[in-house]
Amino acid sequence: MSTDKQQDLTNDPQEMLKAKHEADKEKQQFTSFARSVSGQTPFDQGQVTPDKHHEPDQQNHMKDTENRMI
């Protein structure tokens, strides 16, 4: 079971660069589409804000307090 991309594999640097540019263009198009669909919704860039994702638990609070004392 081979795909077109597998048949197009090459070691030629110019062809590899061309394929990379095409892939980057597809990624940019998808990003533009995703942003247009999401509207003005702020997007996160992989940074997790712990306060928004879980309730603070007592054990972590106690450990933080202990660490501050040291």
FIVO-636515 format. One line per 5 residues: number of its first residue (from 1); their letters; for each residue z, y, x of N, C-alpha, C. Coordinates in steps of 0.05 Angstrom, whole numbers, plus 5000, padded with zeros to 4 digits. Layout:
! FIVO-636515
NUM = a = Z/Y/X/Z/Y/X/Z/Y/X ~ ...
***
This chain:
! FIVO-636515
1 = mstdk = 5000/4977/5017/5000/5000/5000/5000/5025/5018 ~ 4977/5037/5022/4975/5060/5039/4968/5084/5022 ~ 4978/5107/5031/4972/5132/5017/4953/5148/5034 ~ 4942/5170/5023/4924/5187/5037/4937/5199/5062 ~ 4963/5206/5059/4977/5218/5081/4980/5199/5105
6 = qqdlt = 4984/5173/5099/4986/5153/5121/4959/5150/5135 ~ 4937/5153/5121/4911/5150/5134/4904/5175/5150 ~ 4916/5198/5144/4910/5223/5158/4928/5227/5183 ~ 4944/5208/5190/4962/5212/5213/4944/5215/5238 ~ 4953/5233/5255/4937/5239/5280/4956/5248/5302
11 = ndpqe = 4946/5247/5326/4961/5258/5349/4949/5284/5358 ~ 4929/5293/5345/4916/5319/5353/4934/5342/5345 ~ 4942/5358/5365/4961/5380/5359/4950/5400/5339 ~ 4924/5406/5340/4913/5425/5321/4914/5414/5292 ~ 4908/5388/5289/4910/5377/5262/4939/5375/5252
16 = mlkak = 4957/5369/5271/4985/5368/5264/4995/5395/5255 ~ 4987/5416/5269/4995/5443/5262/4983/5451/5235 ~ 4959/5444/5230/4946/5449/5204/4961/5435/5182 ~ 4969/5410/5186/4984/5395/5166/5011/5408/5161 ~ 5024/5417/5182/5050/5430/5180/5047/5456/5163
21 = headk = 5026/5472/5169/5022/5496/5154/5017/5490/5124 ~ 5002/5469/5118/4997/5461/5091/5023/5453/5077 ~ 5040/5438/5091/5065/5429/5080/5083/5454/5075 ~ 5084/5472/5094/5100/5497/5091/5090/5513/5067 ~ 5064/5514/5063/5053/5528/5040/5061/5515/5014
26 = ekqqf = 5061/5489/5013/5070/5474/4989/5099/5480/4984 ~ 5116/5480/5004/5144/5485/5001/5149/5514/4991 ~ 5133/5533/5001/5136/5561/4992/5128/5563/4963 ~ 5107/5549/4955/5098/5550/4927/5120/5538/4909 ~ 5132/5516/4918/5153/5504/4902/5177/5523/4900
31 = tsfar = 5184/5535/4922/5207/5554/4922/5202/5577/4903 ~ 5178/5588/4904/5170/5610/4886/5172/5601/4857 ~ 5162/5577/4852/5163/5566/4824/5192/5563/4815 ~ 5209/5551/4832/5237/5546/4825/5251/5572/4820 ~ 5246/5592/4836/5259/5618/4832/5249/5632/4806
36 = svsgq = 5223/5628/4800/5213/5640/4775/5225/5627/4751 ~ 5230/5601/4753/5241/5586/4730/5271/5593/4727 ~ 5285/5597/4749/5314/5602/4748/5319/5631/4741 ~ 5299/5648/4742/5303/5676/4735/5320/5690/4756 ~ 5339/5706/4747/5355/5722/4765/5381/5707/4772
41 = tpfdq = 5382/5682/4766/5406/5667/4773/5411/5666/4803 ~ 5434/5674/4812/5439/5674/4841/5439/5645/4850 ~ 5427/5640/4873/5426/5613/4884/5444/5611/4908 ~ 5454/5588/4912/5472/5583/4935/5456/5571/4958 ~ 5462/5579/4981/5447/5571/5005/5462/5549/5020
46 = gqvtp = 5473/5530/5005/5487/5508/5017/5516/5514/5024 ~ 5525/5537/5017/5553/5544/5023/5570/5538/4999 ~ 5589/5521/5003/5607/5513/4981/5631/5531/4980 ~ 5637/5542/4957/5661/5558/4954/5681/5540/4940 ~ 5702/5530/4955/5720/5511/4944/5734/5520/4919
51 = dkhhe = 5740/5546/4916/5754/5555/4893/5739/5550/4867 ~ 5714/5550/4868/5698/5547/4844/5693/5517/4837 ~ 5698/5499/4855/5690/5471/4851/5713/5453/4844 ~ 5737/5461/4849/5760/5444/4841/5785/5461/4838 ~ 5803/5450/4824/5829/5463/4821/5846/5459/4846
56 = pdqqn = 5860/5479/4855/5877/5475/4879/5899/5454/4872 ~ 5904/5437/4891/5925/5417/4885/5950/5423/4901 ~ 5972/5413/4892/5998/5419/4903/6001/5410/4932 ~ 5990/5387/4938/5993/5376/4965/5979/5394/4985 ~ 5955/5403/4979/5941/5421/4998/5956/5448/5000
61 = hmkdt = 5966/5458/4978/5981/5483/4979/6006/5480/4997 ~ 6020/5457/4994/6044/5453/5011/6036/5451/5040 ~ 6014/5437/5046/6005/5434/5074/5997/5462/5086 ~ 5983/5478/5070/5976/5505/5079/6000/5521/5085 ~ 6020/5519/5068/6045/5534/5072/6059/5524/5098
66 = enrmi = 6059/5498/5102/6071/5487/5126/6056/5496/5151 ~ 6030/5497/5150/6014/5505/5173/6019/5535/5179 ~ 6023/5551/5160/6028/5579/5165/6055/5583/5178 ~ 6074/5566/5173/6101/5568/5185/6100/5561/5215 ~ 6082/5544/5223/6081/5535/5251/6071/5556/5269
***
